[in-house]
Every structure is written in C-alpha cells, then in structure tokens.
C-alpha cells in the first residue's frame, strides 16, 4: 500500500493520498486549505488517479479544497450527512470568524458528486477497503476511516481526522462540539481496537492505538 501525506495550509492540516500501488487509482483524505498543489505533486510523482475524497469532518481546514480537487480529478466526495451542509457553509461549525479565516471573496460550494456515509459503512474505493466509524464529539458528523494494512505487524491504518491525536483528542469547544459525546465516542470506537492499529491524525505526528491507550490521558481516564 502507498500512503503519502503532507501538512497543508496555515493550520498544518494533514492531507493523505492512499493507493494500492504507484500507477493506480487513489483516495484523498481531507484536502484542506492549500492542499491542491501538494496533491498534484504526489499524483504526478506516483502516476496516480484520484477517484474519491474522504472527509473526516466538515471544518474548513479539512474541507477547503474538497470541491476544487473533486472537480480537477472528477472524484466523488464521501462525508457524514450531519456535516455535509458545512461544505456549503462552514459558519455553523466555526462561528462568524470563519469569514476572516477564508476571506470575504471565498464562495462556498459542494462537489458535483457527494455520497453520504454513516456508522459501519464499508467502502470499496480504488482497490482499497474502508470501514467508517461515526465518532461525534468534535463535530456532529465526525467520522474515521480504517483500512487493512497487514504489513510490518500493522493490522489497520486509521485516518482519524480531529478525533484522536498523538497524546490528545480533538477540541470540543467549537459549535457542534460536545465533550461528553467525545468521551463516549472514544470509549466505544477507540478502546475496542487492537494496539497495532496505526493512527494517521488530522494534525501532528502519527501514533498507534497501543501508544494512545498507554499514554493518552483522555483514554487512560476512560480505562
């Protein structure tokens, strides 16, 4: 499996490109602000064709480039229905300050092809299998994507968005966030996973479920 990623934009939002191998179709995860050039570079380098965009949640630093990237490559976007409206107007999840973040000339739109997905959905995209987990708390429609890896003693790779970070969790003080809901999501969706699952978060360095179970204070409190 080929997994390439880079931090994009002023918030250093991790954008990931996933494929079975070079020269194949691929999936893009969370193309945020300024992600277009980085995606294009990886696509050229590995001769890839993006066919799908996986959106972990509707915050603008993760969705800013969804529509232009989808249009460039004729790709379909996948998002939870509770966050779909944020593709058109992210204000409800950020407050009015989002206007200053994006610029007053920014126009909102969603891609031509959008598929709503929920908890337990199983996706087959670009030769890859993904399991969707609904993990509300950061936003109402936050989701994670897990795909089998089966290399280097790693059973799965999880794209966690802003749900789980190395040593921390996503903030819950923005509109739509709820700390008690976040803790329930962590208990129900993270604690049952195997320690060898690698976590690729929306910001910061990669980690693993085992590492977070041992050292993340939020998970330790739940345990």
BAVOLUM-995402 format. One record per residue (C-alpha): residue number from 1; x, y, z. Coordinates in steps of 0.02 Angstrom, whole numbers, plus 32768, in hexadecimal, padded with zeros to 4 digits. Layout:
BAVOLUM-995402
<i NUM	c1 X	c2 Y	c3 Z> $
...
***
This chain:
BAVOLUM-995402
<i 1	c1 8000	c2 8000	c3 8000> $
<i 2	c1 8038	c2 80B1	c3 7FD9> $
<i 3	c1 800F	c2 8137	c3 805B> $
<i 4	c1 8053	c2 81E7	c3 8041> $
<i 5	c1 8028	c2 827E	c3 80AA> $
<i 6	c1 8057	c2 8332	c3 80C8> $
<i 7	c1 801F	c2 83C2	c3 8138> $
<i 8	c1 7FBC	c2 8443	c3 80D6> $
<i 9	c1 7F8F	c2 84F8	c3 80F5> $
<i 10	c1 7FA3	c2 856A	c3 818B> $
<i 11	c1 7F5E	c2 84E7	c3 8203> $
<i 12	c1 7FD2	c2 845C	c3 81CA> $
<i 13	c1 7F40	c2 83EA	c3 81A2> $
<i 14	c1 7F7D	c2 833F	c3 816D> $
<i 15	c1 7F41	c2 830C	c3 80C0> $
<i 16	c1 7F5C	c2 8257	c3 808E> $
<i 17	c1 7F5F	c2 81FC	c3 7FE7> $
<i 18	c1 7F43	c2 8140	c3 7FEF> $
<i 19	c1 7F57	c2 80C0	c3 7F63> $
<i 20	c1 7F7B	c2 8008	c3 7F4E> $
<i 21	c1 8018	c2 8031	c3 7EEC> $
<i 22	c1 8066	c2 80B0	c3 7E77> $
<i 23	c1 800E	c2 80C3	c3 7DD1> $
<i 24	c1 7F62	c2 809C	c3 7E18> $
<i 25	c1 7EC5	c2 80F6	c3 7E4F> $
<i 26	c1 7ECE	c2 814B	c3 7EF8> $
<i 27	c1 7E68	c2 8198	c3 7F83> $
<i 28	c1 7E87	c2 8245	c3 7FCE> $
<i 29	c1 7E62	c2 8262	c3 8087> $
<i 30	c1 7E3A	c2 8312	c3 80C7> $
<i 31	c1 7E79	c2 838A	c3 8041> $
<i 32	c1 7E7D	c2 8429	c3 80A7> $
<i 33	c1 7EBA	c2 84D9	c3 8088> $
<i 34	c1 7F48	c2 84DF	c3 8009> $
<i 35	c1 7F46	c2 8422	c3 7FEC> $
<i 36	c1 7F2F	c2 8427	c3 7F2F> $
<i 37	c1 7FE5	c2 843D	c3 7EFF> $
<i 38	c1 8022	c2 83B7	c3 7F77> $
<i 39	c1 7FA1	c2 833C	c3 7F35> $
<i 40	c1 7FD2	c2 8363	c3 7E81> $
<i 41	c1 8089	c2 8346	c3 7EA8> $
<i 42	c1 806A	c2 829B	c3 7EF8> $
<i 43	c1 7FF3	c2 826A	c3 7E6B> $
<i 44	c1 8077	c2 8295	c3 7DE8> $
<i 45	c1 8106	c2 8242	c3 7E47> $
<i 46	c1 80AA	c2 819C	c3 7E5D> $
<i 47	c1 803E	c2 81A4	c3 7DBF> $
<i 48	c1 7F9C	c2 819A	c3 7E21> $
<i 49	c1 7EE8	c2 81C1	c3 7DF7> $
<i 50	c1 7E7C	c2 8205	c3 7E87> $
<i 51	c1 7DCD	c2 81BA	c3 7E80> $
<i 52	c1 7D8C	c2 81E0	c3 7F2E> $
<i 53	c1 7D9D	c2 8260	c3 7FB9> $
<i 54	c1 7D7F	c2 8228	c3 806C> $
<i 55	c1 7D4B	c2 82B3	c3 80E2> $
<i 56	c1 7D61	c2 8291	c3 819C> $
<i 57	c1 7CFA	c2 8329	c3 81D0> $
<i 58	c1 7CBB	c2 83CE	c3 8190> $
<i 59	c1 7D34	c2 844D	c3 81D9> $
<i 60	c1 7D79	c2 84C1	c3 8154> $
<i 61	c1 7E2F	c2 8495	c3 8174> $
<i 62	c1 7E04	c2 83E4	c3 813C> $
<i 63	c1 7D88	c2 840B	c3 80B0> $
<i 64	c1 7DC6	c2 84AB	c3 805F> $
<i 65	c1 7E09	c2 8453	c3 7FC4> $
<i 66	c1 7D88	c2 83C7	c3 7FB7> $
<i 67	c1 7D24	c2 8416	c3 7F2A> $
<i 68	c1 7DB7	c2 8452	c3 7EBE> $
<i 69	c1 7E13	c2 83AC	c3 7ED2> $
<i 70	c1 7D75	c2 834A	c3 7EAA> $
<i 71	c1 7D5B	c2 83B5	c3 7E10> $
<i 72	c1 7E0E	c2 83A4	c3 7DD5> $
<i 73	c1 7E0E	c2 82E6	c3 7DDC> $
<i 74	c1 7D53	c2 82C1	c3 7DC8> $
<i 75	c1 7D55	c2 8270	c3 7E74> $
<i 76	c1 7CC3	c2 824A	c3 7EE9> $
<i 77	c1 7CC1	c2 8290	c3 7F99> $
<i 78	c1 7C89	c2 8225	c3 802D> $
<i 79	c1 7C4C	c2 827B	c3 80CD> $
<i 80	c1 7BD6	c2 825C	c3 815F> $
<i 81	c1 7B2A	c2 82AA	c3 8142> $
<i 82	c1 7B32	c2 830F	c3 81E3> $
<i 83	c1 7BCB	c2 836E	c3 81A0> $
<i 84	c1 7B9B	c2 8377	c3 80E9> $
<i 85	c1 7B4F	c2 8424	c3 80F9> $
<i 86	c1 7BF8	c2 8467	c3 8133> $
<i 87	c1 7C3C	c2 844D	c3 8083> $
<i 88	c1 7BC8	c2 84D9	c3 804C> $
<i 89	c1 7BD3	c2 8545	c3 80E8> $
<i 90	c1 7C53	c2 851D	c3 8171> $
<i 91	c1 7C17	c2 85AD	c3 81DF> $
<i 92	c1 7BA8	c2 8542	c3 8250> $
<i 93	c1 7C40	c2 84DD	c3 8289> $
<i 94	c1 7CB6	c2 8570	c3 829D> $
<i 95	c1 7C52	c2 860C	c3 82C3> $
<i 96	c1 7C5C	c2 86AE	c3 8260> $
<i 97	c1 7D19	c2 86BA	c3 8271> $
<i 98	c1 7D27	c2 863A	c3 81E5> $
<i 99	c1 7D09	c2 86C9	c3 816B> $
<i 100	c1 7DAF	c2 8716	c3 819D> $
<i 101	c1 7E04	c2 866C	c3 8190> $
<i 102	c1 7DC9	c2 8646	c3 80E1> $
<i 103	c1 7DC0	c2 86F6	c3 809C> $
<i 104	c1 7D26	c2 8757	c3 806C> $
<i 105	c1 7D36	c2 872A	c3 7FB4> $
<i 106	c1 7D2C	c2 866E	c3 7FD4> $
<i 107	c1 7C92	c2 861A	c3 7F8A> $
<i 108	c1 7C4E	c2 8579	c3 7FD4> $
<i 109	c1 7C1A	c2 84E4	c3 7F6A> $
<i 110	c1 7C17	c2 8428	c3 7F77> $
<i 111	c1 7C59	c2 83B1	c3 7EF1> $
<i 112	c1 7BE9	c2 8370	c3 7E66> $
<i 113	c1 7BF0	c2 82C2	c3 7EB2> $
<i 114	c1 7BD8	c2 82AD	c3 7F6D> $
<i 115	c1 7BAF	c2 820A	c3 7FC7> $
<i 116	c1 7B70	c2 820B	c3 807A> $
<i 117	c1 7BB6	c2 8181	c3 80E9> $
<i 118	c1 7B91	c2 814C	c3 819B> $
<i 119	c1 7BCC	c2 80DD	c3 8228> $
<i 120	c1 7C01	c2 8030	c3 81F0> $
<i 121	c1 7C04	c2 8058	c3 8137> $
<i 122	c1 7C7D	c2 7FEF	c3 80D1> $
<i 123	c1 7CC9	c2 8042	c3 8039> $
<i 124	c1 7D2A	c2 7FF4	c3 7FA9> $
<i 125	c1 7D8A	c2 8080	c3 7F54> $
<i 126	c1 7E25	c2 807D	c3 7EE5> $
<i 127	c1 7E41	c2 7FC6	c3 7F10> $
<i 128	c1 7E3E	c2 7FEC	c3 7FCA> $
<i 129	c1 7DC2	c2 7FBC	c3 8052> $
<i 130	c1 7D8E	c2 803C	c3 80D5> $
<i 131	c1 7D24	c2 802A	c3 8172> $
<i 132	c1 7CCB	c2 80C8	c3 81AC> $
<i 133	c1 7CB2	c2 80EF	c3 8265> $
<i 134	c1 7C43	c2 817F	c3 829B> $
<i 135	c1 7CA3	c2 81D8	c3 8324> $
<i 136	c1 7C42	c2 8276	c3 8357> $
<i 137	c1 7C86	c2 82ED	c3 83D8> $
<i 138	c1 7CF7	c2 835F	c3 8373> $
<i 139	c1 7C6A	c2 837C	c3 82F8> $
<i 140	c1 7BC2	c2 8325	c3 82EC> $
<i 141	c1 7BF5	c2 82CD	c3 824D> $
<i 142	c1 7CAA	c2 829F	c3 8275> $
<i 143	c1 7CDC	c2 81F6	c3 822F> $
<i 144	c1 7D7A	c2 818D	c3 8222> $
<i 145	c1 7DB2	c2 8119	c3 8198> $
<i 146	c1 7E0D	c2 8074	c3 81B7> $
<i 147	c1 7E5F	c2 800B	c3 8130> $
<i 148	c1 7EBD	c2 7F64	c3 813E> $
<i 149	c1 7F79	c2 7F72	c3 8133> $
<i 150	c1 7FC1	c2 7EC7	c3 8164> $
<i 151	c1 8077	c2 7EFC	c3 8156> $
<i 152	c1 80FE	c2 7F17	c3 81D9> $
<i 153	c1 808E	c2 7ECF	c3 8261> $
<i 154	c1 8009	c2 7F54	c3 823E> $
<i 155	c1 7F57	c2 7F14	c3 822A> $
<i 156	c1 7F02	c2 7FB6	c3 81F7> $
<i 157	c1 7F22	c2 806D	c3 81D4> $
<i 158	c1 7EA4	c2 80E9	c3 8219> $
<i 159	c1 7E8B	c2 8199	c3 81D5> $
<i 160	c1 7E4A	c2 81EC	c3 8271> $
<i 161	c1 7E32	c2 82A1	c3 823B> $
<i 162	c1 7E24	c2 830C	c3 82D8> $
<i 163	c1 7DDC	c2 8280	c3 8342> $
<i 164	c1 7E7E	c2 8238	c3 8388> $
<i 165	c1 7F2D	c2 8283	c3 8389> $
<i 166	c1 7FD4	c2 824A	c3 83CE> $
<i 167	c1 7FBE	c2 826C	c3 8488> $
<i 168	c1 7F1C	c2 82CB	c3 8476> $
<i 169	c1 7E6D	c2 82D4	c3 842B> $
<i 170	c1 7E0C	c2 8351	c3 83C2> $
<i 171	c1 7DCC	c2 83F0	c3 8410> $
<i 172	c1 7D15	c2 83F5	c3 8440> $
<i 173	c1 7CFB	c2 84AF	c3 8461> $
<i 174	c1 7CC8	c2 84DE	c3 83AF> $
<i 175	c1 7C11	c2 84DF	c3 8379> $
<i 176	c1 7BD5	c2 842C	c3 8368> $
<i 177	c1 7C5B	c2 83EA	c3 83DD> $
<i 178	c1 7C30	c2 838C	c3 847C> $
<i 179	c1 7CAD	c2 8347	c3 84F8> $
<i 180	c1 7C3D	c2 82BF	c3 8542> $
<i 181	c1 7C12	c2 8283	c3 8493> $
<i 182	c1 7CCB	c2 8282	c3 8466> $
<i 183	c1 7CF3	c2 8214	c3 84FC> $
<i 184	c1 7C69	c2 819A	c3 84CC> $
<i 185	c1 7CAE	c2 8191	c3 841C> $
<i 186	c1 7D5C	c2 816E	c3 845D> $
<i 187	c1 7D1A	c2 80E6	c3 84D1> $
<i 188	c1 7CAF	c2 8093	c3 844C> $
<i 189	c1 7D1C	c2 80A6	c3 83B1> $
<i 190	c1 7DD2	c2 80B1	c3 83EC> $
<i 191	c1 7DE3	c2 8042	c3 8485> $
<i 192	c1 7DA7	c2 7FA3	c3 842C> $
<i 193	c1 7E2B	c2 7FB3	c3 83A2> $
<i 194	c1 7ECC	c2 7F4F	c3 839E> $
<i 195	c1 7F6C	c2 7FA0	c3 83DD> $
<i 196	c1 7FC2	c2 7F89	c3 8334> $
<i 197	c1 7F4A	c2 7FFE	c3 82D7> $
<i 198	c1 7FAC	c2 8092	c3 8295> $
<i 199	c1 7F54	c2 813A	c3 82A8> $
<i 200	c1 7F70	c2 81C2	c3 8226> $
<i 201	c1 7F23	c2 825E	c3 8273> $
<i 202	c1 7EE8	c2 8301	c3 8228> $
<i 203	c1 7F75	c2 8361	c3 827C> $
<i 204	c1 801F	c2 832F	c3 82C0> $
<i 205	c1 807E	c2 828C	c3 82BE> $
<i 206	c1 803E	c2 81DD	c3 82A4> $
<i 207	c1 8021	c2 816D	c3 833A> $
<i 208	c1 7FD1	c2 80C5	c3 8363> $
<i 209	c1 7F40	c2 8088	c3 83CA> $
<i 210	c1 7FB9	c2 802F	c3 843F> $
<i 211	c1 801E	c2 80CC	c3 845C> $
<i 212	c1 7F82	c2 8133	c3 847D> $
<i 213	c1 7F38	c2 80AF	c3 84F0> $
<i 214	c1 7FD8	c2 80B7	c3 8556> $
<i 215	c1 7FFC	c2 8171	c3 8557> $
<i 216	c1 7F66	c2 81D9	c3 851F> $
<i 217	c1 7F1B	c2 8222	c3 85BF> $
<i 218	c1 7E6B	c2 8227	c3 8574> $
<i 219	c1 7E6E	c2 816E	c3 854C> $
<i 220	c1 7EC0	c2 8143	c3 85F3> $
<i 221	c1 7E31	c2 8198	c3 864E> $
<i 222	c1 7DB5	c2 812D	c3 85ED> $
<i 223	c1 7E15	c2 808E	c3 8610> $
***
